[in-house]
């Protein structure tokens, strides 16, 4: 779905009725990371590609089997995907058992914490959460969560959310 480049974005505090949409945006944003960590990471780490090629060539020289050239890289790519998926799902489980499982209790009732949502035409399309770390880090504010619905990216939603989370940081 292509969206117009200029959206009327409203950023407001989280409301209980937003919970299913917020959790869906958070979940979808994490699931997108599986492909990034499994495959795009290879572009940024050519030494991994070199290592995979060297192992494949070495095994071919030792075994003299042509199927090694096809089978081994396919196995490595599958293992990277499933390991990335496992890591992301573990992170998701931890998040759902802590702050994202009890948004109202963690962000809305805790002093120094808040979760805001970006709304376009009555629909929640993004989230940002900030947590004050005054005692632990000498007044720092941690941007705990930030996600934007994929269909609304590159339209200023993330900037609007960041600008909402920034004033509490500057007031410290």
N, CA, C and O of each residue as an XYZ file, in Angstrom:
688
protein
N       0.841     -1.184      0.000
C       0.000      0.000      0.000
C       0.878      1.236      0.000
O       1.627      1.450      0.953
N       0.813      2.028     -1.001
C       1.584      3.266     -1.106
C       0.816      4.362     -0.382
O      -0.380      4.546     -0.604
N       1.512      5.084      0.481
C       0.874      6.157      1.235
C       1.385      7.494      0.737
O       2.495      7.567      0.209
N       0.603      8.555      0.891
C       1.071      9.871      0.479
C       2.257     10.308      1.322
O       2.398      9.890      2.472
N       3.117     11.157      0.744
C       4.333     11.559      1.451
C       4.051     12.537      2.592
O       4.858     12.628      3.517
N       2.973     13.246      2.561
C       2.623     14.170      3.646
C       1.396     13.646      4.373
O       0.282     13.673      3.850
N       1.622     13.173      5.580
C       0.534     12.624      6.380
C       0.240     13.561      7.543
O       1.127     14.268      8.022
N      -0.981     13.563      7.982
C      -1.361     14.295      9.182
C      -1.130     13.354     10.364
O      -1.981     12.524     10.682
N       0.022     13.491     11.006
C       0.445     12.581     12.075
C       0.187     13.233     13.429
O       0.611     14.360     13.684
N      -0.509     12.509     14.282
C      -0.739     12.943     15.654
C      -0.024     11.964     16.571
O      -0.153     10.751     16.405
N       0.726     12.477     17.534
C       1.398     11.627     18.506
C       0.744     11.881     19.854
O       0.665     13.019     20.317
N       0.278     10.807     20.477
C      -0.406     10.907     21.768
C       0.049      9.764     22.664
O       0.715      8.830     22.218
N      -0.323      9.856     23.932
C       0.011      8.789     24.873
C      -0.785      7.530     24.553
O      -1.894      7.592     24.023
N      -0.207      6.414     24.880
C      -0.831      5.106     24.712
C      -2.134      5.034     25.488
O      -2.239      5.551     26.601
N      -3.128      4.386     24.889
C      -4.384      4.084     25.564
C      -4.583      2.578     25.531
O      -4.090      1.908     24.624
N      -5.293      2.042     26.500
C      -5.468      0.599     26.615
C      -6.018     -0.020     25.327
O      -5.628     -1.131     24.967
N      -6.906      0.669     24.639
C      -7.476      0.140     23.398
C      -6.434      0.007     22.281
O      -6.659     -0.712     21.307
N      -5.299      0.696     22.420
C      -4.226      0.615     21.424
C      -3.401     -0.663     21.547
O      -2.633     -0.989     20.641
N      -3.548     -1.383     22.643
C      -2.663     -2.500     22.954
C      -2.511     -3.526     21.826
O      -1.374     -3.843     21.475
N      -3.582     -4.063     21.238
C      -3.385     -5.065     20.177
C      -2.609     -4.515     18.976
O      -1.754     -5.204     18.420
N      -2.903     -3.293     18.582
C      -2.215     -2.703     17.432
C      -0.750     -2.438     17.753
O       0.124     -2.685     16.922
N      -0.481     -1.939     18.950
C       0.898     -1.664     19.368
C       1.707     -2.959     19.382
O       2.834     -2.996     18.887
N       1.138     -4.007     19.943
C       1.856     -5.277     19.991
C       2.070     -5.847     18.583
O       3.105     -6.455     18.311
N       1.113     -5.655     17.708
C       1.256     -6.125     16.322
C       2.380     -5.371     15.603
O       3.197     -5.986     14.918
N       2.424     -4.058     15.754
C       3.489     -3.261     15.119
C       4.851     -3.681     15.665
O       5.809     -3.820     14.904
N       4.939     -3.881     16.961
C       6.180     -4.319     17.592
C       6.598     -5.692     17.055
O       7.758     -5.890     16.693
N       5.666     -6.628     17.004
C       5.938     -7.985     16.521
C       6.402     -7.971     15.064
O       7.410     -8.592     14.727
N       5.678     -7.274     14.211
C       6.028     -7.228     12.792
C       7.405     -6.596     12.577
O       8.179     -7.052     11.736
N       7.702     -5.551     13.339
C       9.008     -4.917     13.227
C      10.141     -5.868     13.579
O      11.187     -5.860     12.930
N       9.939     -6.683     14.600
C      10.961     -7.661     14.968
C      11.081     -8.774     13.940
O      12.186     -9.215     13.625
N       9.958     -9.226     13.421
C      10.003    -10.317     12.450
C      10.753     -9.901     11.177
O      11.368    -10.742     10.523
N      10.707     -8.629     10.827
C      11.462     -8.139      9.668
C      12.966     -8.279      9.874
O      13.723     -8.379      8.909
N      13.388     -8.286     11.116
C      14.819     -8.346     11.413
C      15.424     -9.722     11.143
O      16.643     -9.842     11.020
N      14.596    -10.759     11.048
C      15.133    -12.104     10.811
C      15.896    -12.137      9.502
O      17.032    -12.611      9.465
N      15.298    -11.641      8.424
C      15.972    -11.649      7.125
C      17.196    -10.751      7.138
O      18.225    -11.091      6.554
N      17.090     -9.587      7.814
C      18.239     -8.679      7.889
C      19.426     -9.354      8.553
O      20.540     -9.313      8.031
N      19.191     -9.973      9.700
C      20.307    -10.568     10.428
C      20.839    -11.810      9.727
O      22.034    -12.096      9.799
N      19.969    -12.550      9.051
C      20.404    -13.794      8.411
C      21.108    -13.559      7.081
O      22.112    -14.211      6.795
N      20.604    -12.646      6.267
C      21.098    -12.541      4.891
C      21.802    -11.224      4.588
O      22.888    -11.235      4.007
N      21.229    -10.112      4.957
C      21.866     -8.832      4.632
C      23.179     -8.650      5.369
O      24.066     -7.932      4.906
N      23.299     -9.302      6.517
C      24.538     -9.223      7.269
C      25.727     -9.751      6.482
O      26.865     -9.344      6.716
N      25.464    -10.653      5.554
C      26.551    -11.199      4.735
C      27.197    -10.124      3.869
O      28.394    -10.182      3.590
N      26.398     -9.139      3.442
C      26.951     -8.043      2.632
C      27.932     -7.215      3.428
O      28.924     -6.720      2.893
N      27.648     -7.066      4.712
C      28.479     -6.208      5.557
C      29.651     -6.955      6.177
O      30.520     -6.347      6.802
N      29.674     -8.251      6.008
C      30.762     -9.063      6.557
C      31.323     -9.973      5.466
O      31.078    -11.179      5.473
N      32.074     -9.396      4.531
C      32.619    -10.218      3.437
C      33.546    -11.317      3.944
O      33.747    -12.320      3.259
N      34.113    -11.137      5.143
C      34.979    -12.187      5.685
C      34.190    -13.470      5.944
O      34.746    -14.564      5.859
N      32.896    -13.345      6.262
C      32.054    -14.537      6.432
C      31.880    -15.258      5.104
O      31.968    -16.484      5.035
N      31.633    -14.487      4.052
C      31.501    -15.102      2.728
C      32.792    -15.796      2.317
O      32.765    -16.888      1.749
N      33.916    -15.160      2.605
C      35.207    -15.758      2.282
C      35.409    -17.059      3.063
O      35.887    -18.050      2.513
N      35.047    -17.050      4.330
C      35.163    -18.252      5.156
C      34.280    -19.374      4.611
O      34.726    -20.517      4.505
N      33.016    -19.052      4.260
C      32.106    -20.065      3.713
C      32.653    -20.624      2.405
O      32.601    -21.832      2.175
N      33.176    -19.754      1.552
C      33.734    -20.208      0.275
C      34.956    -21.098      0.498
O      35.122    -22.114     -0.178
N      35.808    -20.714      1.448
C      37.011    -21.502      1.728
C      36.651    -22.880      2.284
O      37.252    -23.882      1.897
N      35.676    -22.932      3.188
C      35.255    -24.218      3.745
C      34.647    -25.095      2.655
O      34.923    -26.293      2.590
N      33.811    -24.489      1.792
C      33.202    -25.244      0.698
C      34.282    -25.779     -0.247
O      34.241    -26.948     -0.631
N      35.234    -24.946     -0.621
C      36.319    -25.375     -1.524
C      37.164    -26.459     -0.863
O      37.533    -27.442     -1.505
N      37.470    -26.277      0.416
C      38.261    -27.274      1.138
C      37.559    -28.619      1.198
O      38.182    -29.657      0.975
N      36.277    -28.607      1.496
C      35.525    -29.861      1.535
C      35.427    -30.497      0.151
O      35.442    -31.722      0.025
N      35.326    -29.671     -0.881
C      35.293    -30.223     -2.245
C      36.621    -30.893     -2.585
O      36.644    -31.977     -3.169
N      37.715    -30.251     -2.223
C      39.032    -30.818     -2.500
C      39.212    -32.151     -1.757
O      39.757    -33.107     -2.307
N      38.752    -32.200     -0.517
C      38.895    -33.417      0.282
C      37.959    -34.519     -0.209
O      38.373    -35.672     -0.331
N      36.699    -34.176     -0.492
C      35.700    -35.204     -0.824
C      35.567    -35.461     -2.325
O      35.117    -36.536     -2.722
N      35.944    -34.505     -3.159
C      35.783    -34.580     -4.619
C      34.319    -34.786     -5.031
O      34.032    -35.389     -6.065
N      33.406    -34.276     -4.206
C      31.964    -34.386     -4.490
C      31.424    -33.021     -4.925
O      31.550    -32.033     -4.201
N      30.817    -32.982     -6.125
C      30.258    -31.735     -6.632
C      29.047    -31.274     -5.822
O      28.796    -30.074     -5.720
N      28.307    -32.197     -5.255
C      27.111    -31.800     -4.511
C      27.470    -30.983     -3.277
O      26.625    -30.254     -2.757
N      28.709    -31.092     -2.797
C      29.154    -30.284     -1.647
C      29.078    -28.797     -1.979
O      28.731    -27.981     -1.126
N      29.406    -28.449     -3.228
C      29.394    -27.049     -3.640
C      27.978    -26.465     -3.565
O      27.812    -25.281     -3.271
N      26.979    -27.273     -3.825
C      25.590    -26.800     -3.780
C      24.991    -26.999     -2.394
O      24.340    -26.101     -1.860
N      25.209    -28.161     -1.820
C      24.543    -28.533     -0.577
C      25.040    -27.723      0.622
O      24.226    -27.231      1.404
N      26.342    -27.577      0.780
C      26.898    -26.898      1.952
C      26.456    -25.429      2.056
O      26.001    -25.012      3.121
N      26.576    -24.630      0.978
C      26.094    -23.244      1.103
C      24.596    -23.166      1.442
O      24.184    -22.292      2.205
N      23.790    -24.063      0.887
C      22.355    -24.068      1.192
C      22.128    -24.374      2.667
O      21.279    -23.754      3.308
N      22.874    -25.316      3.200
C      22.752    -25.658      4.621
C      23.173    -24.473      5.487
O      22.508    -24.166      6.477
N      24.256    -23.815      5.132
C      24.742    -22.667      5.906
C      23.705    -21.541      5.911
O      23.439    -20.948      6.957
N      23.126    -21.249      4.760
C      22.121    -20.186      4.673
C      20.900    -20.550      5.522
O      20.363    -19.700      6.232
N      20.467    -21.795      5.451
C      19.326    -22.237      6.271
C      19.640    -22.132      7.758
O      18.804    -21.685      8.544
N      20.846    -22.545      8.143
C      21.238    -22.449      9.556
C      21.284    -20.999     10.020
O      20.856    -20.695     11.134
N      21.797    -20.100      9.183
C      21.811    -18.669      9.544
C      20.389    -18.160      9.759
O      20.122    -17.433     10.716
N      19.478    -18.545      8.866
C      18.088    -18.103      8.977
C      17.456    -18.621     10.280
O      16.852    -17.852     11.028
N      17.597    -19.911     10.540
C      16.948    -20.475     11.724
C      17.579    -19.984     13.017
O      16.880    -19.828     14.019
N      18.885    -19.739     13.019
C      19.514    -19.175     14.209
C      19.033    -17.741     14.432
O      18.733    -17.363     15.564
N      18.956    -16.942     13.370
C      18.460    -15.568     13.489
C      17.022    -15.566     13.999
O      16.660    -14.764     14.860
N      16.217    -16.463     13.465
C      14.815    -16.584     13.897
C      14.737    -16.930     15.384
O      13.914    -16.385     16.119
N      15.602    -17.840     15.811
C      15.607    -18.237     17.226
C      15.984    -17.062     18.131
O      15.366    -16.850     19.174
N      16.987    -16.315     17.729
C      17.425    -15.158     18.530
C      16.309    -14.109     18.613
O      16.012    -13.603     19.695
N      15.697    -13.786     17.479
C      14.631    -12.777     17.454
C      13.434    -13.238     18.277
O      12.856    -12.449     19.025
N      13.057    -14.508     18.146
C      11.926    -15.029     18.939
C      12.247    -15.011     20.431
O      11.361    -14.747     21.244
N      13.483    -15.284     20.802
C      13.878    -15.194     22.210
C      13.752    -13.770     22.726
O      13.258    -13.543     23.830
N      14.199    -12.814     21.924
C      14.064    -11.406     22.299
C      12.592    -11.029     22.437
O      12.208    -10.330     23.374
N      11.775    -11.496     21.499
C      10.343    -11.213     21.534
C       9.696    -11.800     22.790
O       8.877    -11.141     23.432
N      10.056    -13.025     23.140
C       9.503    -13.640     24.367
C       9.875    -12.827     25.604
O       9.041    -12.605     26.482
N      11.134    -12.383     25.671
C      11.559    -11.579     26.824
C      10.800    -10.249     26.878
O      10.371     -9.814     27.947
N      10.642     -9.619     25.728
C       9.933     -8.338     25.695
C       8.467     -8.513     26.085
O       7.909     -7.684     26.804
N       7.842     -9.596     25.606
C       6.430     -9.825     25.922
C       6.223    -10.240     27.375
O       5.123    -10.095     27.906
N       7.262    -10.750     28.018
C       7.124    -11.108     29.431
C       7.509     -9.949     30.347
O       7.376    -10.047     31.567
N       7.983     -8.860     29.762
C       8.327     -7.686     30.580
C       7.466     -6.504     30.145
O       6.256     -6.501     30.368
N       8.076     -5.516     29.536
C       7.378     -4.264     29.248
C       6.264     -4.379     28.220
O       5.203     -3.786     28.417
N       6.454     -5.107     27.144
C       5.425     -5.160     26.105
C       4.239     -6.039     26.494
O       3.181     -5.956     25.870
N       4.396     -6.864     27.497
C       3.292     -7.673     27.996
C       2.388     -6.907     28.939
O       1.225     -7.266     29.119
N       2.914     -5.857     29.540
C       2.139     -5.023     30.471
C       2.486     -3.564     30.210
O       3.104     -2.902     31.044
N       2.087     -3.078     29.057
C       2.438     -1.716     28.639
C       1.927     -0.694     29.637
O       2.661      0.209     30.039
N       0.685     -0.832     30.034
C       0.101      0.157     30.943
C       0.848      0.185     32.275
O       1.150      1.260     32.794
N       1.145     -0.972     32.823
C       1.848     -1.022     34.107
C       3.293     -0.585     34.007
O       3.802      0.078     34.910
N       3.964     -0.945     32.922
C       5.387     -0.652     32.794
C       5.647      0.789     32.385
O       6.540      1.436     32.932
N       4.878      1.300     31.430
C       5.153      2.626     30.893
C       4.232      3.719     31.423
O       4.677      4.840     31.671
N       2.973      3.406     31.596
C       2.018      4.470     31.890
C       1.864      4.740     33.389
O       1.467      5.839     33.778
N       2.170      3.760     34.222
C       2.021      3.952     35.669
C       3.348      4.148     36.378
O       3.375      4.504     37.556
N       4.441      3.921     35.679
C       5.765      4.100     36.269
C       6.222      5.531     36.062
O       6.163      6.043     34.943
N       6.680      6.191     37.131
C       7.178      7.557     36.957
C       8.425      7.567     36.073
O       9.308      6.722     36.213
N       8.478      8.525     35.172
C       9.627      8.661     34.289
C       9.576      7.771     33.061
O      10.552      7.700     32.315
N       8.460      7.092     32.834
C       8.320      6.220     31.666
C       7.048      6.570     30.921
O       6.055      6.978     31.522
N       7.085      6.408     29.615
C       5.888      6.680     28.828
C       5.998      5.978     27.475
O       7.094      5.766     26.957
N       4.849      5.626     26.919
C       4.782      5.077     25.575
C       3.810      5.939     24.793
O       2.672      6.160     25.209
N       4.282      6.423     23.648
C       3.452      7.248     22.777
C       3.158      6.465     21.505
O       3.919      5.584     21.104
N       2.050      6.806     20.891
C       1.687      6.192     19.614
C       1.498      7.285     18.576
O       1.048      8.388     18.888
N       1.848      6.965     17.339
C       1.590      7.867     16.217
C       0.294      7.407     15.568
O       0.100      6.218     15.314
N      -0.586      8.358     15.305
C      -1.896      8.051     14.740
C      -2.048      8.805     13.422
O      -1.781     10.004     13.344
N      -2.483      8.079     12.384
C      -2.780      8.662     11.083
C      -4.196      8.231     10.721
O      -4.494      7.040     10.633
N      -5.046      9.199     10.516
C      -6.451      8.940     10.163
C      -7.107      7.954     11.119
O      -7.815      7.043     10.690
N      -6.871      8.136     12.415
C      -7.493      7.304     13.437
C      -6.854      5.947     13.645
O      -7.332      5.163     14.465
N      -5.782      5.649     12.919
C      -5.133      4.343     13.010
C      -3.738      4.485     13.620
O      -2.954      5.336     13.200
N      -3.433      3.645     14.615
C      -2.105      3.642     15.217
C      -1.127      3.054     14.213
O      -1.319      1.938     13.729
N      -0.066      3.816     13.897
C       0.893      3.388     12.882
C       2.337      3.344     13.391
O       3.240      2.957     12.650
N       2.559      3.733     14.640
C       3.919      3.716     15.171
C       3.924      3.862     16.675
O       2.953      4.328     17.272
N       5.038      3.453     17.291
C       5.182      3.542     18.745
C       6.582      4.021     19.101
O       7.539      3.815     18.354
N       6.676      4.657     20.247
C       7.972      4.974     20.838
C       7.795      4.933     22.352
O       6.794      5.419     22.879
N       8.765      4.352     23.047
C       8.716      4.249     24.504
C      10.026      4.749     25.075
O      11.102      4.436     24.566
N       9.923      5.518     26.126
C      11.107      6.052     26.795
C      11.022      5.743     28.279
O       9.946      5.777     28.876
N      12.189      5.438     28.873
C      12.276      5.099     30.291
C      13.375      5.945     30.905
O      14.502      5.972     30.410
N      13.043      6.637     31.986
C      14.018      7.450     32.695
C      14.938      6.553     33.510
O      14.484      5.626     34.181
N      16.219      6.833     33.445
C      17.224      6.075     34.203
C      17.952      7.031     35.151
O      19.180      7.016     35.229
N      17.198      7.855     35.863
C      17.789      8.908     36.683
C      18.761      8.368     37.727
O      19.859      8.903     37.885
N      18.367      7.311     38.441
C      19.242      6.787     39.484
C      20.409      5.997     38.905
O      21.538      6.122     39.378
N      20.144      5.182     37.884
C      21.172      4.290     37.338
C      22.212      5.020     36.503
O      23.404      4.728     36.602
N      21.769      5.973     35.677
C      22.677      6.565     34.700
C      22.789      8.082     34.827
O      23.132      8.761     33.859
N      22.509      8.601     35.978
C      22.686     10.024     36.197
C      21.763     10.907     35.380
O      22.202     11.942     34.878
N      20.508     10.537     35.231
C      19.540     11.388     34.550
C      19.314     11.065     33.093
O      18.669     11.840     32.387
N      19.816      9.964     32.630
C      19.626      9.595     31.224
C      18.216      9.059     30.989
O      17.568      8.539     31.897
N      17.768      9.201     29.761
C      16.508      8.616     29.332
C      16.838      7.624     28.218
O      17.544      7.956     27.266
N      16.321      6.410     28.349
C      16.594      5.359     27.378
C      15.396      5.228     26.445
O      14.255      5.092     26.887
N      15.677      5.273     25.156
C      14.638      5.019     24.169
C      14.479      3.499     24.129
O      15.270      2.801     23.496
N      13.460      3.002     24.804
C      13.284      1.570     25.019
C      12.762      0.847     23.779
O      13.265     -0.220     23.425
N      11.767      1.416     23.124
C      11.139      0.779     21.966
C      10.814      1.844     20.926
O      10.456      2.973     21.263
N      10.946      1.465     19.651
C      10.491      2.337     18.575
C      10.208      1.462     17.368
O      11.054      0.673     16.946
N       9.014      1.609     16.818
C       8.635      0.835     15.639
C       7.576      1.607     14.867
O       6.737      2.298     15.444
N       7.637      1.470     13.540
C       6.662      2.114     12.658
C       6.133      1.053     11.702
O       6.898      0.262     11.151
N       4.826      1.047     11.513
C       4.191      0.140     10.561
C       4.882      0.306      9.211
O       5.081      1.427      8.742
N       5.241     -0.799      8.598
C       6.014     -0.782      7.354
C       5.345      0.061      6.262
O       6.039      0.694      5.467
N       4.035      0.078      6.214
C       3.323      0.826      5.169
C       3.414      2.335      5.354
O       3.109      3.086      4.427
N       3.827      2.790      6.533
C       3.860      4.233      6.810
C       5.271      4.763      7.001
O       5.451      5.911      7.409
N       6.263      3.952      6.714
C       7.648      4.408      6.840
C       7.979      5.396      5.735
O       7.350      5.412      4.676
N       8.979      6.216      6.008
C       9.445      7.237      5.067
C       8.403      8.324      4.823
O       8.370      8.953      3.765
N       7.550      8.530      5.832
C       6.526      9.563      5.743
C       6.572     10.503      6.946
O       5.639     11.279      7.154
N       7.636     10.444      7.735
C       7.780     11.343      8.870
C       7.232     10.807     10.181
O       7.261     11.517     11.187
N       6.734      9.576     10.203
C       6.160      9.021     11.429
C       7.247      8.828     12.488
O       7.064      9.217     13.641
N       8.369      8.234     12.105
C       9.468      8.034     13.050
C      10.014      9.349     13.583
O      10.344      9.453     14.764
N      10.110     10.351     12.723
C      10.586     11.675     13.164
C       9.621     12.291     14.168
O      10.043     12.859     15.176
N       8.324     12.176     13.890
C       7.319     12.724     14.814
C       7.393     12.020     16.167
O       7.279     12.666     17.209
N       7.583     10.707     16.157
C       7.704      9.962     17.416
C       8.971     10.371     18.163
O       8.938     10.577     19.376
N      10.087     10.489     17.442
C      11.337     10.901     18.068
C      11.258     12.287     18.673
O      11.802     12.529     19.750
N      10.579     13.207     17.981
C      10.412     14.557     18.511
C       9.556     14.573     19.767
O       9.739     15.430     20.631
N       8.630     13.641     19.875
C       7.792     13.554     21.073
C       8.601     13.023     22.252
O       8.429     13.478     23.383
N       9.484     12.060     21.986
C      10.292     11.477     23.062
C      11.453     12.376     23.450
O      11.976     12.249     24.557
N      11.873     13.284     22.571
C      13.042     14.114     22.819
C      12.846     15.193     23.901
O      13.757     15.373     24.710
N      11.728     15.914     23.966
C      11.601     16.967     24.991
C      11.849     16.496     26.429
O      12.510     17.220     27.173
N      11.360     15.328     26.866
C      11.693     14.911     28.222
C      13.191     14.727     28.422
O      13.699     14.953     29.520
N      13.890     14.328     27.395
C      15.332     14.146     27.474
C      16.011     15.509     27.619
O      16.930     15.665     28.423
N      15.565     16.477     26.851
C      16.189     17.800     26.901
C      15.894     18.545     28.202
O      16.658     19.429     28.588
N      14.804     18.205     28.882
C      14.445     18.916     30.102
C      15.241     18.438     31.316
O      15.145     19.036     32.388
N      16.018     17.380     31.164
C      16.816     16.869     32.290
C      18.008     17.742     32.569
O      18.783     17.455     33.482
